[in-house]
Amino acid sequence: MVGVAVCSSVSSIKALWETRIRKIQKEEEDQRRRTTRSGATGRLSVRVWEDRAVLARLKEKLQTEDGRFVLRIEQEEWKALPSCLVQFSQVQEWQIHRTGLQKIPHFISSFQNLLVLDLSRNGVTEIPKQIGKLTRLRELLLSYNRVQFVPEELSCCESLERLELAMNRDLDQLPDQLRNLKRLQHLDLSMNDFTYMPDCVVGLPALEWLDMGGNQLQHLPEDIHRMEKLHTLWLQRNQLEKLPDNITRMESLDTLVLSSNRLRDIPPLMEDMSRLRFVNFRDNPLTLDVTLPSRKSKTEDDEDDEDEDDREMFGREFMHTYIQESRKRAYAVLNVHCAHR
């Protein structure tokens, strides 16, 4: 009986300790849960306050200009834009310059009222596909960045009138779908790495102004005359050795800059380009050494504007003189040839 009593006592003590252990473990587990909840709440609270601080800072950058709601940030460090910015989705214009911004946020698609997106002089490396959602966007300015690729979705920005991608250095092609930008009038692709003029550029129906200076262009497309509305064409600092004959069929062209190329001759038919007001052939290895005839008189305005005279030395008057001299020499050679027959 004594043994039975002892065993019963031991069992009771063991059961008691097990109950206490379970109770302690439960209390510890509850404490851990409370601590976790408290920490999460604390982190959430900190995040809320951080967002509020960022929003307050961004709110100071909001301005109203010409009836537009503008976000303007300049020369401050904003390598990334916070997601809380979507609370200002009514903004119509972004002007963000010299901030070190590296990426256009995907939530850009939330800004359906955006008319101007100017992120010039930053470190942007990519244009997100979501840009195509901005069907009201009129101007996209990304010059002096590090963009290497343009997505085809940009062609969905049906209201786009101005696109600037100058000085992105490694940019060397555009998606063919961009020819669908029916309203694009102004395109700046200067100081990049294009070796040819993209077909989609020639196919832009409303294009009036094009700058492809400072690239690696070796030739121009034979169908360049399809750019019927183009009035200004900058092609300086390329590697062009000749001009296509069809350039003379560009009836709207009034400004053509061809300085610092490898041109050896000027197409004779350019003499008939009556609308061409300004042209520049400076710093080309042209075959003929042509000197312009001296002017009979010089006004005070002429004397005060030597730079203008200097530009004209290789301008429209020079072009006509060169073509006439080239024609005279061709006739002279032909006459000599006929005389010896």
C-alpha positions in Angstrom: 0.0 0.0 0.0 2.9 2.3 0.8 4.3 1.7 -2.7 1.0 2.5 -4.3 0.7 5.7 -2.3 4.2 6.8 -3.3 3.5 6.1 -7.0 0.2 8.1 -6.8 2.1 11.0 -5.2 4.8 11.1 -7.9 2.2 11.0 -10.6 0.4 13.9 -9.1 3.5 16.0 -8.8 4.5 15.2 -12.4 1.0 16.2 -13.6 1.3 19.4 -11.6 4.7 20.3 -13.1 3.5 19.6 -16.6 0.5 21.9 -16.1 2.8 24.6 -14.8 5.2 24.2 -17.8 2.4 24.4 -20.3 1.1 27.5 -18.6 4.5 29.2 -18.6 5.0 28.2 -22.3 1.6 29.7 -23.1 2.4 32.9 -21.3 5.8 33.2 -23.1 4.1 32.6 -26.5 1.5 35.2 -25.7 4.2 37.6 -24.7 6.1 37.0 -28.0 2.9 37.6 -30.0 2.3 40.9 -28.1 5.9 41.9 -28.7 5.6 41.1 -32.4 2.4 43.0 -32.8 3.9 45.9 -30.9 7.0 45.9 -33.1 4.9 45.7 -36.3 2.7 48.5 -35.0 5.8 50.4 -34.2 7.3 49.9 -37.6 4.0 50.7 -39.2 3.8 53.8 -37.2 7.3 54.8 -38.2 6.5 54.2 -41.8 3.3 56.3 -41.6 5.3 59.2 -40.1 8.0 58.8 -42.7 5.4 58.9 -45.5 3.8 62.0 -43.9 7.2 63.7 -43.8 8.0 62.8 -47.4 4.5 64.0 -48.5 5.0 67.3 -46.6 8.3 67.7 -48.4 6.8 67.0 -51.8 3.9 69.2 -51.1 6.3 72.1 -50.9 7.4 71.3 -54.4 4.0 71.7 -55.9 3.3 74.9 -57.8 0.6 76.3 -60.1 2.0 77.6 -63.3 -0.1 78.8 -66.3 -3.1 77.0 -64.9 -1.2 73.7 -64.5 -0.5 71.8 -61.3 3.3 71.3 -61.4 5.7 69.2 -59.4 9.1 70.9 -59.5 12.3 69.4 -58.0 15.7 70.7 -58.9 19.2 70.0 -57.5 18.1 67.9 -54.6 18.8 64.2 -54.1 15.9 62.0 -55.1 17.4 58.8 -56.6 13.9 57.2 -56.3 10.4 58.6 -56.0 8.2 57.3 -53.1 5.0 55.4 -53.8 3.1 57.9 -51.6 3.5 60.3 -54.5 0.4 58.8 -56.1 -1.6 60.9 -53.7 -0.8 63.8 -56.0 -2.0 62.0 -59.2 -3.8 65.2 -60.3 -0.4 66.8 -61.1 -0.2 67.7 -64.8 3.5 68.4 -65.1 6.7 66.9 -63.6 9.8 69.1 -63.7 12.5 67.0 -62.0 16.1 68.0 -62.9 19.6 67.2 -61.5 18.3 65.0 -58.7 20.2 61.8 -59.5 16.9 60.0 -60.3 17.7 56.6 -61.6 14.3 55.1 -62.4 10.9 56.3 -63.6 8.5 54.6 -61.2 6.0 52.0 -62.5 3.2 53.9 -60.7 3.7 56.7 -63.3 0.6 55.1 -65.0 -1.5 56.5 -62.1 -0.9 60.1 -63.4 -3.5 60.1 -66.1 -3.6 63.9 -66.2 0.1 64.2 -66.9 0.8 66.5 -69.9 4.6 67.1 -69.5 7.1 64.7 -68.1 10.5 66.4 -67.9 13.2 64.4 -66.2 16.2 65.9 -68.1 19.7 65.7 -66.5 19.3 62.8 -64.2 20.5 59.2 -64.2 17.4 57.5 -65.6 18.4 54.2 -67.3 15.0 52.8 -68.3 11.6 53.9 -69.6 9.0 51.6 -68.1 6.3 50.0 -70.3 3.7 51.7 -68.1 4.5 55.0 -69.9 2.1 53.8 -72.6 -0.8 54.4 -70.2 -0.3 58.2 -70.4 -2.5 58.9 -73.4 -2.7 62.6 -72.6 1.0 63.1 -72.4 2.3 65.8 -74.8 5.9 66.2 -73.9 8.5 63.5 -72.8 11.9 65.1 -72.1 14.7 62.7 -71.1 17.8 64.3 -72.5 21.1 63.9 -70.6 20.2 60.6 -68.9 21.4 57.0 -69.5 18.5 55.5 -71.4 19.6 52.6 -73.7 16.2 51.3 -74.8 12.9 52.8 -75.7 9.9 50.4 -75.2 7.3 50.0 -78.0 4.6 50.9 -75.5 5.7 54.5 -75.9 3.8 54.5 -79.2 0.5 54.3 -77.2 1.1 57.9 -76.0 -1.2 59.1 -78.8 -1.1 62.8 -77.8 2.8 63.1 -77.7 4.0 66.1 -79.6 7.5 66.5 -78.3 10.1 63.8 -77.5 13.7 64.6 -76.4 16.3 61.9 -75.9 19.5 63.8 -76.5 22.7 62.8 -74.9 21.9 59.3 -73.7 25.0 58.1 -75.5 24.4 54.4 -75.9 20.9 54.8 -77.5 21.2 53.5 -81.1 17.7 52.4 -82.2 14.0 53.0 -81.8 11.0 50.6 -82.0 9.3 50.7 -85.4 5.9 51.2 -83.6 6.9 54.8 -82.9 5.7 55.7 -86.4 2.2 55.5 -84.8 2.9 58.8 -82.9 0.7 60.7 -85.3 1.0 64.1 -83.5 4.8 64.1 -82.9 6.2 67.3 -84.2 9.6 67.7 -82.4 12.2 65.0 -82.0 15.6 65.4 -80.5 18.0 62.3 -80.9 21.2 64.3 -80.9 24.5 63.1 -79.2 23.6 59.4 -79.2 25.0 56.4 -81.1 22.7 56.1 -84.2 24.4 54.8 -87.3 21.3 55.3 -89.5 18.1 57.2 -89.4 15.4 54.9 -88.0 12.6 54.0 -90.4 10.0 55.0 -87.8 11.4 58.5 -87.8 11.0 58.9 -91.6 7.5 57.6 -91.2 6.3 60.1 -88.6 3.5 62.0 -90.4 3.5 65.3 -88.4 7.3 65.7 -87.8 8.5 69.3 -88.3 11.7 69.5 -86.3 14.5 66.8 -86.1 17.9 66.9 -84.5 20.2 63.9 -85.1 23.5 65.8 -84.8 26.4 64.2 -82.9 25.6 60.6 -83.9 27.4 58.2 -86.2 25.2 58.6 -89.3 27.0 57.3 -92.4 24.1 57.8 -94.9 20.6 59.2 -95.1 17.6 57.2 -96.3 16.7 57.5 -100.0 13.1 58.1 -99.1 13.9 61.0 -96.8 11.5 63.1 -98.9 8.6 61.3 -97.2 9.1 63.7 -94.3 6.8 66.1 -96.0 6.2 68.5 -93.1 9.9 68.7 -91.8 11.1 72.2 -91.9 14.2 71.9 -89.6 16.9 69.2 -89.9 20.1 69.2 -87.8 22.7 66.7 -88.9 26.0 68.3 -87.7 28.9 66.2 -86.4 28.1 62.9 -88.2 29.9 60.8 -90.9 27.9 61.6 -93.9 29.8 61.4 -97.2 27.0 62.2 -99.6 23.4 63.4 -99.6 20.6 61.5 -101.3 19.1 63.1 -104.4 15.7 63.0 -102.9 16.7 65.5 -100.3 15.9 68.1 -102.9 12.2 66.9 -102.8 11.8 68.0 -99.2 9.5 70.9 -100.1 9.0 72.2 -96.5 12.7 72.2 -95.5 13.9 75.7 -94.6 16.8 74.9 -92.2 19.5 72.3 -92.9 22.7 72.0 -90.8 25.4 69.7 -92.2 28.5 71.0 -90.6 31.4 68.7 -89.6 30.6 65.7 -91.8 32.5 64.1 -94.7 30.7 65.6 -97.6 32.7 66.0 -100.8 30.0 67.5 -103.0 26.7 69.4 -102.9 23.9 67.9 -105.1 23.3 70.4 -107.9 19.5 70.0 -107.6 19.7 71.7 -104.2 19.9 74.9 -106.1 16.1 74.6 -106.7 15.2 74.3 -103.0 13.6 77.7 -102.9 12.3 77.4 -99.4 15.7 76.6 -97.9 16.6 79.8 -95.9 19.6 78.5 -93.9 22.1 75.8 -94.7 25.5 75.1 -93.2 28.3 73.2 -95.0 31.1 74.3 -92.7 34.0 71.8 -91.9 33.3 69.3 -94.8 36.1 68.1 -97.1 34.3 69.6 -100.2 36.1 68.9 -103.5 36.0 72.5 -104.8 37.6 75.5 -103.1 35.0 78.2 -103.5 35.3 81.8 -102.5 32.2 84.0 -102.2 32.2 87.2 -104.3 32.8 90.3 -102.2 29.9 92.5 -101.2 29.7 95.9 -102.9 28.8 97.7 -99.7 28.7 97.0 -96.0 26.2 98.5 -93.6 26.7 99.2 -90.0 24.5 96.2 -89.1 26.8 94.0 -91.2 29.9 95.3 -89.3 28.3 94.7 -86.0 27.3 91.1 -86.9 30.5 89.4 -88.0 29.3 86.1 -86.6 26.4 86.1 -88.9 28.7 86.8 -91.9 31.0 84.0 -90.7 28.1 81.5 -90.7 27.0 82.6 -94.1 30.4 81.9 -95.6 29.3 78.3 -95.7 25.6 79.0 -96.0 23.0 79.4 -98.7 25.0 81.8 -100.8 28.0 79.5 -100.6 25.8 76.6 -101.7 24.6 78.4 -104.8 28.1 79.6 -105.7 29.5 76.1 -105.2 26.9 74.5 -107.4 27.4 77.1 -110.1 31.2 76.7 -110.0 30.8 72.9 -110.1 28.6 73.2 -113.1 31.1 75.5 -114.9 33.9 73.1 -114.3 31.8 70.1 -115.5 31.0 72.0 -118.7 34.7 72.9 -119.2 35.7 69.3 -118.8 33.0 68.3 -121.3 34.1 70.9 -123.8 37.7 69.7 -123.6 36.6 66.1 -124.0 34.5 67.1 -127.1 37.4 69.1 -128.6 39.7 66.1 -128.5 37.2 63.8 -130.2 
